Amino acid sequence: MTADVAERVDNSSLLSRALLSPRSVAIVGASADPSKTSSRPQRYLRKHGFEGTIHLVNPGRSEILGEKVYPDIRSIGAPVDQAFIMVQADLVPGVVEQCGAAGIPCATILSDGFSESGATGRDKQRQLVDRARAAGVRLLGPNSIGIINAQDRIALSVSATLTGETLLPGRLSVISQSGSAIGMLLSRAQSRGIGFSVLVSVGNESDIGVGEIGEMVVDREDTDAVLLFLETVRDGAAFARMARHAYARGKPVVAFVLGKSAVGQEISALHTGALATDYASIDAFLRDHGVLRIEMLETLFEIPDLVKGRTPPTGRAVSIVTTTGGGGAMVADRLAGAGVNVVPPADSVIARLAKRGIAIKKAPLVDLTLAGVRQDVYGSVLGELVEAGEADLVVAVVGASAQFHPEHAVAPVLRHRSSRVPVAAFLTPEAPQSLHHLAGGGIAAFRTPETCADAVLAFFNWRPPRPEADAALAAEIQARIGPLSLTGALNEVESRDLLGKLGVTSVASRVVVNLDELEELDDGVTFPVALKILSRDVPHKTDAGGVALNISNALELRKASREMLARVRAACPSARIEGLLVQPMVRGVGEALVGFRRSASLGPIVTVAAGGVLTEIHRDFACATAPVDLTGAREMIERVRSFELIRGYRRQKRGDCEALAHVVRAMSLLALVPSVTEAEINPVMVMEEGRGVVAVDGLVVAYPAQSSSGGSETDG
Amino acid sequence: MTADVAERVDNSSLLSRALLSPRSVAIVGASADPSKTSSRPQRYLRKHGFEGTIHLVNPGRSEILGEKVYPDIRSIGAPVDQAFIMVQADLVPGVVEQCGAAGIPCATILSDGFSESGATGRDKQRQLVDRARAAGVRLLGPNSIGIINAQDRIALSVSATLTGETLLPGRLSVISQSGSAIGMLLSRAQSRGIGFSVLVSVGNESDIGVGEIGEMVVDREDTDAVLLFLETVRDGAAFARMARHAYARGKPVVAFVLGKSAVGQEISALHTGALATDYASIDAFLRDHGVLRIEMLETLFEIPDLVKGRTPPTGRAVSIVTTTGGGGAMVADRLAGAGVNVVPPADSVIARLAKRGIAIKKAPLVDLTLAGVRQDVYGSVLGELVEAGEADLVVAVVGASAQFHPEHAVAPVLRHRSSRVPVAAFLTPEAPQSLHHLAGGGIAAFRTPETCADAVLAFFNWRPPRPEADAALAAEIQARIGPLSLTGALNEVESRDLLGKLGVTSVASRVVVNLDELEELDDGVTFPVALKILSRDVPHKTDAGGVALNISNALELRKASREMLARVRAACPSARIEGLLVQPMVRGVGEALVGFRRSASLGPIVTVAAGGVLTEIHRDFACATAPVDLTGAREMIERVRSFELIRGYRRQKRGDCEALAHVVRAMSLLALVPSVTEAEINPVMVMEEGRGVVAVDGLVVAYPAQSSSGGSETDG
């Protein structure tokens, strides 16, 4: 370990201790009025048994609830790990500077009025961060409701749930961009006997963000899984580091993300002050970094035991055993509808069970209603299904016996905590004690058929994190495409040439610089052809009237050329027109769109979709972070439902999906070059299987190399 | 009331009493072994305080648990309301006949081995029903786990949930095709303080089905809402009667339906022995009969207070007020994603609240986090939103105060039980007492953001039941289309002529009977044209090579004609070819498919979809029961997402959706004619707005009038 690295690790673990396990805190802006939020940290710390030192700070009081109050930070005169700041926005920077002067390493800021409140607030936040850096103080917030450390009984938070709840120590940690999610999760999980290690509200993430805290949390010995409640991802790089670190340590990261809808994104932007980033990009980013994505609130704390210490499945098959038809069917129906294979038991399993006098049917649901709810039956069947190797996961559904006779079917489930494939339990009745038992026994138990299916689906959609972006690969690609002398949009020929260097086959085309050339072109051209304007200043050719298709003879071509030039000149008077492009019409068995764009926070996001406007209406596309390897590209194509058309749907001709995967891969490599801002091929014509694909258009936008830190913001 | 009707009502209410509120029961096949299911009815009846008479029947015993046992029904010698039969399948008919002889009006049959178990079982069930009819005994089941009447403390059921639960009387009734759903719902709802009137397991519905029991239940004074757990709909006519009756009495019917996926349908078919009916048809049938359809288990008992005594909304706007950002956002995001308008408060509301010192923003989520959680603030804002008239429903989200200070935000919600627009409550923390309070106060309270959004969405998708099929209208349509002399598939010309009688405009076309005619055709034809085979024996023309499009001149036409005749003769050697059809190619701004087919249980189901194969892949179509009025037809078109293309998406030309609605209406009228089995127009070309639509194909299949009871089964 070099001295630098050693110091960084040391700093990081010091910060982790000060932030998540402080032994001495200063509460700035403490109030004696119990109706005020600012009275809470003191009360909650005491109520939940904080064993460290509390220093109250408020210039207007000398005592609150019998405890001494200091007029300011500097008067404390004792070492402090963390300040919790609740004063009004304008006073915060001064307090932070006092923290610096007093050697306090970090401050959590509850105060609002920063970036979540508009332009002025954003300026204030920037100034605050600058002054905190200068003072050597790290910040959590602003707009953070604080941290709760249930293991060490530190309730340094204003979360109202602390009023009545008793903290239950456990092995899950929560990091949330929404303050209110902390209370939701704490109270709901604890009522199920599921406790927490630390719960952190990150607020505006002006300084310390989800990624950095995540790394600290992953390193905690008392944490087995990290649960995220997200409205956006602000610092993709830090997040990616955390996610890889967690995966390497076998600690699953599970995320609930708000903002699928436009309204949801609007609300998130109002809450967090962050620019809205489209959900599809965030979802792709999380998937590609090994994060499990769930859709329902309670799945967050129900899923960890299903995945902790495990790796993503290779298949997509589930077995379901149940003591009761309806409940099992509810889970099966949801899973099958989402594309999970609900598989019947193997013949060998049926035969082995038959030998032991247990008759089960070859049906998707292994329904033991008739076999009777007896421990030996249920346990035997469950054991066989787990060991059979047909399924990547087994769902154990238990009916009314979960209420009154947990020894019948709940007890056998408890044996499968560490079985070869994970076992998820769903109890059909209200059975709080059995849920507690299962949670205590390390079995993921689900209260509703919906969260059970949600978790199983998340498991099947779980992937290992992609390897880290490889600087050598980026340099190699950069070298292959050569220096980019231009900035802004390249014209179609330049764009396709550049893509060609990465192995993308394009349609042959002729450039005509003046109309006289058209006369000589005749014999070299096979009609019908497409005619397009060639100009760096007209990246959106169709909108400007710069595309004409299916031109069937020379006469038409000349006419179309004259008309196109007139149209484009009228539409874009200042555009420098470099010529006209004549291309043979290419017909494939399908069309695709392949492109990438950069998100300021997430980096390059590659997209593949079937061509045509219905793709947008049905939101039928797949996204991934670059680079995408061939396996990843194939999976992306697999996720696009419209590509059923080139996968042989209804005996239509199969398209060359493999060649399309190579184009997706190539596009993702181009995305590694920082000076390329965005690129798109629309359409790629997909030929019959084995005959490749052909780019019939192409657009590459380049910027000077300075934008290597992530490129321009395209999320807005 | 005529004597007939009076007798029917009288019989029905006698049956209702005997079935749902029996005062004297015979338990046939009772067992003394507590590990046996057949020991349960006696134990459960006693445990839950049955006040009537229990007659145990078992030829092998004289006493069970201290109670006398009769060797058979006839020995009882006292009036009995209902027999509960648990003997093996082969003995059931004999017992039922004894019931008849003893004057017992109805029997509930737990025994399995009937239609759910295959062909032999189906035969057994048919014979059982015949013998029961002859004996004058009405049947519930087989495969019914019985009835629970919580109001009258009658636990005539083997549902294992009765082992521990105490019955909580309430005003919801459940009818379930899944026996296990009874226990799931009972235990979960009761834990929330929500009780039941009656819960009925209908089993195989060999005689008394969901519709008939539903009518009895709706007529109970102690029932406010009917909750259905369905795997299929067996008797559409009886179901429709029940649903209309319930709607007329202001008692909502809410349904959860299993079987969205193919696996789910397979499981349902195995459970119920019923033929699988596709989910889309069942969903359309339920919608068109005023049934609320929900997707999550607990929504079933959470939703009733939101809808009871109300009528479906006219708009699709929701206001959401919350004391906490994240929880409100979860509901808002789900609703907006499903197409509900999450509307910000009206300016007038903001202004009125400002006058009272309450500042709220013009944002989709009315977030009172900063305004503070005080009863006067929350109550005032909620009151204003409810009264404003902007929204058709208001969601009240309450955060941590729901746990410890229900007086702050839960109490104000309780004032809105009978407000002008319904109020749904979602509590973000675990807050069982507040959930109890709200349930007790008649407010629909939701435990999770997901069920809350599910219920709100169900409310917005709720429609009044369609008027009953009108015999006069059917006769009028029959008269308009005239007698159908043919049976089987009509050819395209006949099909389009028939549709023309109902106002559907078709493309002009020329029939060519022999190829010589083609020579004379030339001057009357505008190329390009389509050429099609005309034959009643080739209903699927494309598959047989009987369609050629875009023929551009006379020479091509003659060539295409010869080739087509050869192709079709090869593909369908026995087909009688009636000629060739020459049609101008019609180009619209979009294409649609409109058709109907008959379901044995549900009657005719009309479908509209955008043309093309992607419609199938994306499952993008809308179904409804016939007849469909113009409003209904417009709504169907609105539900098809691909029709965005003709609704002006991205400034594309708008299509004539109104003319398309008329075709949907016409198709639904044709469906009223019993002798028409199915019909389809594929495609209907949709012209620019105001220019109508044109059928360019058509297929009508007719059968002799005998099939008026529902036509052939097309669900299989």
Interface residues (C-beta under 8 A of the other chain):
Chain A: D112 S159 A160 T161 T163 G164 E165 S176 S178 G179 S180 A181 G183 M184 L186 S187 R188 Q190 S191 F229 E231 L258 G259 K260 S261 A262 V263 G264 E266 I267 S268 L270 H271 M296 L297 E298 T324 G325 G326 G327 G328 A329 M330 A332 D333 R334 L335 A336 G337 V342 A363 P364 L365 T369 L370 V373 G399 A400 S401 Q403 F404 T428 P429 E430 A431 T448 P449 E450 V613 L614 I617 H618 D620 R641 S642 E644 L645 Y649 R650 Q652
Chain B: D112 S159 A160 T161 T163 G164 E165 S176 S178 G179 S180 A181 G183 M184 S187 R188 Q190 S191 F229 E231 L258 G259 K260 S261 A262 V263 G264 E266 I267 S268 L270 H271 M296 L297 E298 T324 G325 G326 G327 G328 A329 M330 A332 D333 R334 L335 A336 G337 V342 A363 P364 L365 T369 L370 V373 G399 A400 S401 Q403 F404 T428 P429 E430 A431 T448 P449 E450 V613 L614 I617 H618 D620 R641 S642 E644 L645 Y649 R650 Q652
